[in-house]
């Protein structure tokens, strides 16, 4: 079976749509500009869903991304990769899902998912894992995908619990933290002109000491991303009297959200007691204008995928509250002919037959434990 994307001429795209039907185009590098332009004007996209960002993964993922057109106009894109005979959106990102143009309607989105099912069957794929863009990253609402997946029999098989707070002020911050904010934070100097190499050494040393872990990215990968997105990725740091970095934060900035991607120093004996709070406040002061949310990230333990209550409580004390990041599993029913073609499929493809819901739940967390 030939699963390779087929080349499609631009004139064919313009002529392909008849009577309002959807045209599906497998992504190719020549479509990069069109893809990124759609993300830029979309209801729910951000720079992490652009091809410019995805390209830093190189050949790490077997790309199966799709583009959807109505009447010759690109109205949606879907970052996808294939893994273990499943399509996944997306393990190289904190979330994926359909990125929708402002004019995309629910009826058209239904047609897109019908076309996606056809694409999956044509490729011999019967399972989709799908993590939609959280609502705080939306410019305009787009939860049509969840509704349509539910109506097509998909189910939520994984929930990561994140901590987020509204800006411009952390109004739910606990009184004790407000006291630190008044008394301690003004005495702490936070730098915003910090070299990545110095920051990365301090971050890595802290993660090894505190968590026996390493950063999700390599220093080279992060340097590449900063080069690609200098306005979207920023570094803050606190130094000790000897000018060594003892606490720091690396931040991703989207249109609506300050995302605290990496933070360290809260438990370091050489760091000021209110170092993390000072970094959070500096992030809001420097980058909060025009943004509506600060995202403290998920609070899941990397060891077992359970909620790290201590970590989440720390975020709550700073004014954050919990929000869910869902992963959906959509498994297509298969006819006899498709079973005959798919005898070599993996266990996950047969979950509807053996009623092994627990398997789906357990495996949902593990591959994502150190995704960002």
N, C-alpha and C positions, 0 to 999 in steps of 0.2 A: 504494500500500500504506500502510495506517495503522499507523505504528509508535509512536503516542503511548500512554503508559500509560493503562490503563483504570481509572476510579474503581471502588473496591470497598468496599461497605458492611461495617462491622465484623461485623454479624450474618451476612453472607454468608461471611465468613472462618470463623466458628465452625461454620457448617453445611456448609462446602465439602468437608471431609475425610471420605472414606468408606473404610473398610477399610484405614486406615493409609497412604493415598496422600498425596503432598505437594501443597500448594497454593502457588503462586507469585504474589506480589503485587508489581507494580512500585512502587518507593518514591514516595511523595508527601509533601509537607511535614507533613501531618497525622499521619504515622507517626513523626515525629522522636522523640517521647518513648519509644515502644515500641522503636525502633531502638537508641537510646542505652542503654536499660535492658538490652537483650540484650547489647550490648558490655560493659557493666559487670559482668555475671555470667558472661561467656563464658570459655572455656578459653584463648583466644588473642588476645583483643582488648586494645586500649589506647586512650587518649584520642584518638590521632590517627585512629582509625577511627570516631569518633562523627560524627553529622551536625553537631553543634556545631562540630567542627573543620573538617569538609569545607565548611561554609557560608562560610568565609572566602574560598574561591575564587570565590564569586559565580557568574556565568554563564560562567566560563572554560571549563568542560567541559560537554559535552552528556550530562547524567546519564542512565544506564540502570540504576541500582542496583535490586537485587531483594531481596525478603524471602521467607523460606521457612517454612511452617507445617505442623505435623503435629498432627492432632486438635485444631485450634483453638488451638495453642500455638506461638508464634514460637520457632524453634529455630536459625535461622541467617540472616545477612544477607551480602550481597555488594556492596561498593562497586564500581560500574562506570561507565564513560563510553564514548561512541562516538567514534571518531576514524578517518578514512580507511576507513570501512566495516569496521571491526573493533571489537569490544568489548575494553576494556582495564581491568585492575584492578591498579594505578591510577597514572597518571602525575602526579597531584597529591600523591602520597604516597611515602614511601620503600619501601613495600610495600602490598599490599592482600590480596586473596584472601578466601576464605570465613571468616567469623567464626562460631564454633560454640558453641552452648550446651553446658553440661556433660553433659546427658543425650543429646545427639545421638550416634547409633550409626553404625558404618561402613555398615551396610545402608541406613540413612536417608540418609547422605551420598551413597551410590551413586544413590539415587532422586533426590536433589537435582541431581546432575550430569546425570541423564537428563532431568529437567525443564528444566534450563538449556539443554540441546541443543534441546529443543522450542521454548523461548523464542527462541533464536538463529535457528532456521529460520523461525519465524513472522515475525521481524523482517527476514528476508533477510540475516542475518549468518552468516558461515561461519568466522570466525577470532576466537579469544580469546587475548589476551596476559595472563598471570596471574603475579603476583609474590606468593607466599604469605608469611605472617607468619613471620619467623625464630623458631627454637625458643626463643631466650633470652627472648622476650617472652611465652611461653606460661605460664599458670598450671598447666595440665594438658596432656599431649601432644595434639597434633592435627596429624598428617601424613597423614591419610586422603585429603586432597585430592590430594597428590602421587601417592599410590599409584593413585588412581582415574584421574587424568589420564594416568599412564603406561599403564594398562590400556586406556584409550580412544585410545591412539595419539599422545598429546601428547609433545613433546620439549622439553628445555631448550635455549633458543636464546641465552641471555645469563646470564653469571655475573659479578657484581661481588664483589670480594674485600674483606671488612671485617676490622677489627682489634678484638678484644674481650678482656676479661679478667674473671676471677672475682673477686668481692669476698668477704670484707671487705679482704683484703690482696692487693697485686700480687706474688704469690709468685714469678713468673717474671721479675721486674725484674732487669736486668743489674747487676753489682757496681758499675760506675762510676756508674750512676744512684742506687744505694743510697747511695753516698758523697755525691753531691749532696744526696740526701734528708736525710742526717744533718747536713751542714755548711752548705749554702747555703740550702735551703728555709726553715729556721726564721728566717732573717734577712729573708725577704720577706713583706710584709704584703699580704694578699689581702682586698679589700672585698667584702661581699655585698649592701650597700645601694647599688645603682648605678642611675642613671636611664638608660632606654633611649636617649634622644636623644644623650646624651654618648657612650655606648658605641657607638652606630651610626656616629657620625662617625669614631671611631677605627678601628672595624672596616673601614669602607668605604675609608678612607685607606690602611690596611695592605694590603687585598686589591688595590687599584689599584697600589700600589707593588710588592708582592711577586709578584703573580700576573696582573696586568693583567685582573682579574676583578671582578665585583660580587657582593654577597650574592644568594642565591636569592630571598629575600623583600625587599620594600620595607620601609622603616621603618614605614609606616602599617599594612602587613599584620602585622608582628610586634607592633606596639602593639595591634592588634585581637586577636591570639591571646593575648597576655598578659592582656588584659582578660577574655577568655573563660576562660582557664586560669591564674589567678594562682598556684595551688599546683603547677602542672606545668612552668612555665617560669621559670627563674631566671638571674640574671646575676652573674658574678664579675669582678673587675677588679683590676689592679695599676697604681699610679700612680708617676710619677717625683717627684723633690723639688719640682717646680713644680706638682704636683697634676694633671698631665695623665695620662690613661689611656694606657699604653704596651703593655699586654697584657690580654687578657680572654677570657672564655668564656661563651657562652650555652648553657644546659643544658635539655634536655627530660627530665622525670622521669616514668617509667611505674611501674607497681606493682613491677616486678622490675629495672628497668634505669635507670642514669644514661646518658643519651645526650648526648655532647659535640657539640652541633649546630653551633656556630661557635666557633672558637678562633683566636687570633692573637697575635703578639708574639714568637714564637720566634726570628725572624731580625732583629727590629728592634734597631738598635744602642743605642737608649736603654733597652731593656728589660733586666732582670736576666738573667744567663745561664741560670738555671734557672726562668725565668718559667713556661713551659708545665708543667713538673713541679709547681711550686708550685700552679698552678691545678687540675691534676688531683687533687692531694692535698687541696686545699680542697674540691673537689667531693665527694670521698669522705667527708671529715670532716663536711661539712654535711648531705649528703643520702644517704650510704651505708647508714644504719641501716635494716635490713629489706630492702635490695635486694641482689641476687645477682650483678649484672653491671655493668660499665662498658663502653659501646659507643663506641669512638673513631671510628666511621664508616668508610666505604669508602675505599680507597686507590687509586682509579682516576684516571688523568690526564684532566682535562677536555678536553685537546687531541685525544687519539686513542683514549680508552677503554682504554688499556693500563694495567697495574699500574705505579704510581709507586713504584719500589723504594726510593728515598730516603725518601719519606714513610712507607712501610710499615715500613721499618727503624727509623725514629724511634719509631713506636708499639710495635714489638717490644722496643726497649730499655726501654720503660716497663712491660713485662710483658704486653703484649697478644699474642694469637696469631690466626691467620687463620681466618675462617669465611666461607662462601659465601652470597651472596644470589642466588637463582635466579629467572630469568624463564622461564616455560613458554609454548609456543605450541601451541594446540589448533586444528587445522583440520578441519572437518567434511567428510566426503565428500559430493558433490553428485550428485543424480540428474539426468536429462536435463531434466526440467521446471524444476528449480532453475537449471540452466545457462541455459535460455531466459530466465528472469526476471532473471538476473544478468549480462547481457552488458556492462553498464557498470561492473562491479566493478573494483577496482584490482588492480595486479599481485600484491600480497601474497595476495589471495584465490585466485590460481591457482598458488601455489608448489608444491602437491602434483603439479600436472600437468606443470610444466616442470622439476621437480627442481632448483630453484635454492636450495639450502640456504645458500649463501654470502650471498645477498641478505638472508635473515632474520637471519643473524649480524651483518652489518655494520650494518643499520638498528636492531638492538636497542639499541646503546649510545647512538647520537647523541641521540635525544629525551630521554634521561634524564641527560645529562651534568651538568646543574645542578639536577636534582631533589634534594630533601633526604631 
